[in-house]
Structure formats: structure tokens, C-alpha cells
């Protein structure tokens, strides 16, 4: 499974940005795509994720109400819509693939994700 993330850029605080993660390769009917980010000098953290079969989602508290993760099954693409961006959202954003997410939910732990896309940089100026 290969992942291709895109859509990063430089925006101002309060602006919106949409990231895309194109998924290719053989997958089962049920898998999860997670979005993670790593800010300069900080550890990688979970941002949001979605389960393919149920479209159930999960968000980090820091982005809840501002970010929305969605999927287009026909395009095998997962999106991360980011609204009301803050300077603290500045980071490299990565999408990742979990081939066997826990029943009824998805993991927020990075080592559960076996395949990773390249990062896309999001910079939010104040």
C-alpha cells in the first residue's frame, strides 16, 4: 500500500486548508487512515483518522471542531479539511495506513500504522 499526501502550504491564522491522501495498492475492505503531524522540536502526534468501511472518525482534542476528515471511496482518497488554522497547527502532516484497526474504532498510536506517506508541510503565520 502506498500513500501520497498533498495540499500543504503557507496560510494565515484563521484560514482554511485541505490535505489529500491518495491510497494505492491492495487493501482489505476495512482499514484506517490516520493523519499525524510533527511540529518542529516536538514529537509526532495523532490528529485525525477515519475507518474505510464505516467512515467512523476520531479527532485529537486540539483539532476537534476545526478539522474534518472524510473519504472518497471511488477515488481512494482521504481528505483532511482544516479550518480556523492556528500558528500551533504548523507542522509536517503525514497520512498513514493501518491494515487492521481495532473493532469499532481506530488507533491513535503511530506504531499501529504500517505504511506512511511523505509529509506535507503546513505553515500558519500569525
Order of alpha helices (4+ residues) and beta strands (2+ residues): beta-beta-beta-beta-beta-beta-beta-beta-beta-beta-beta
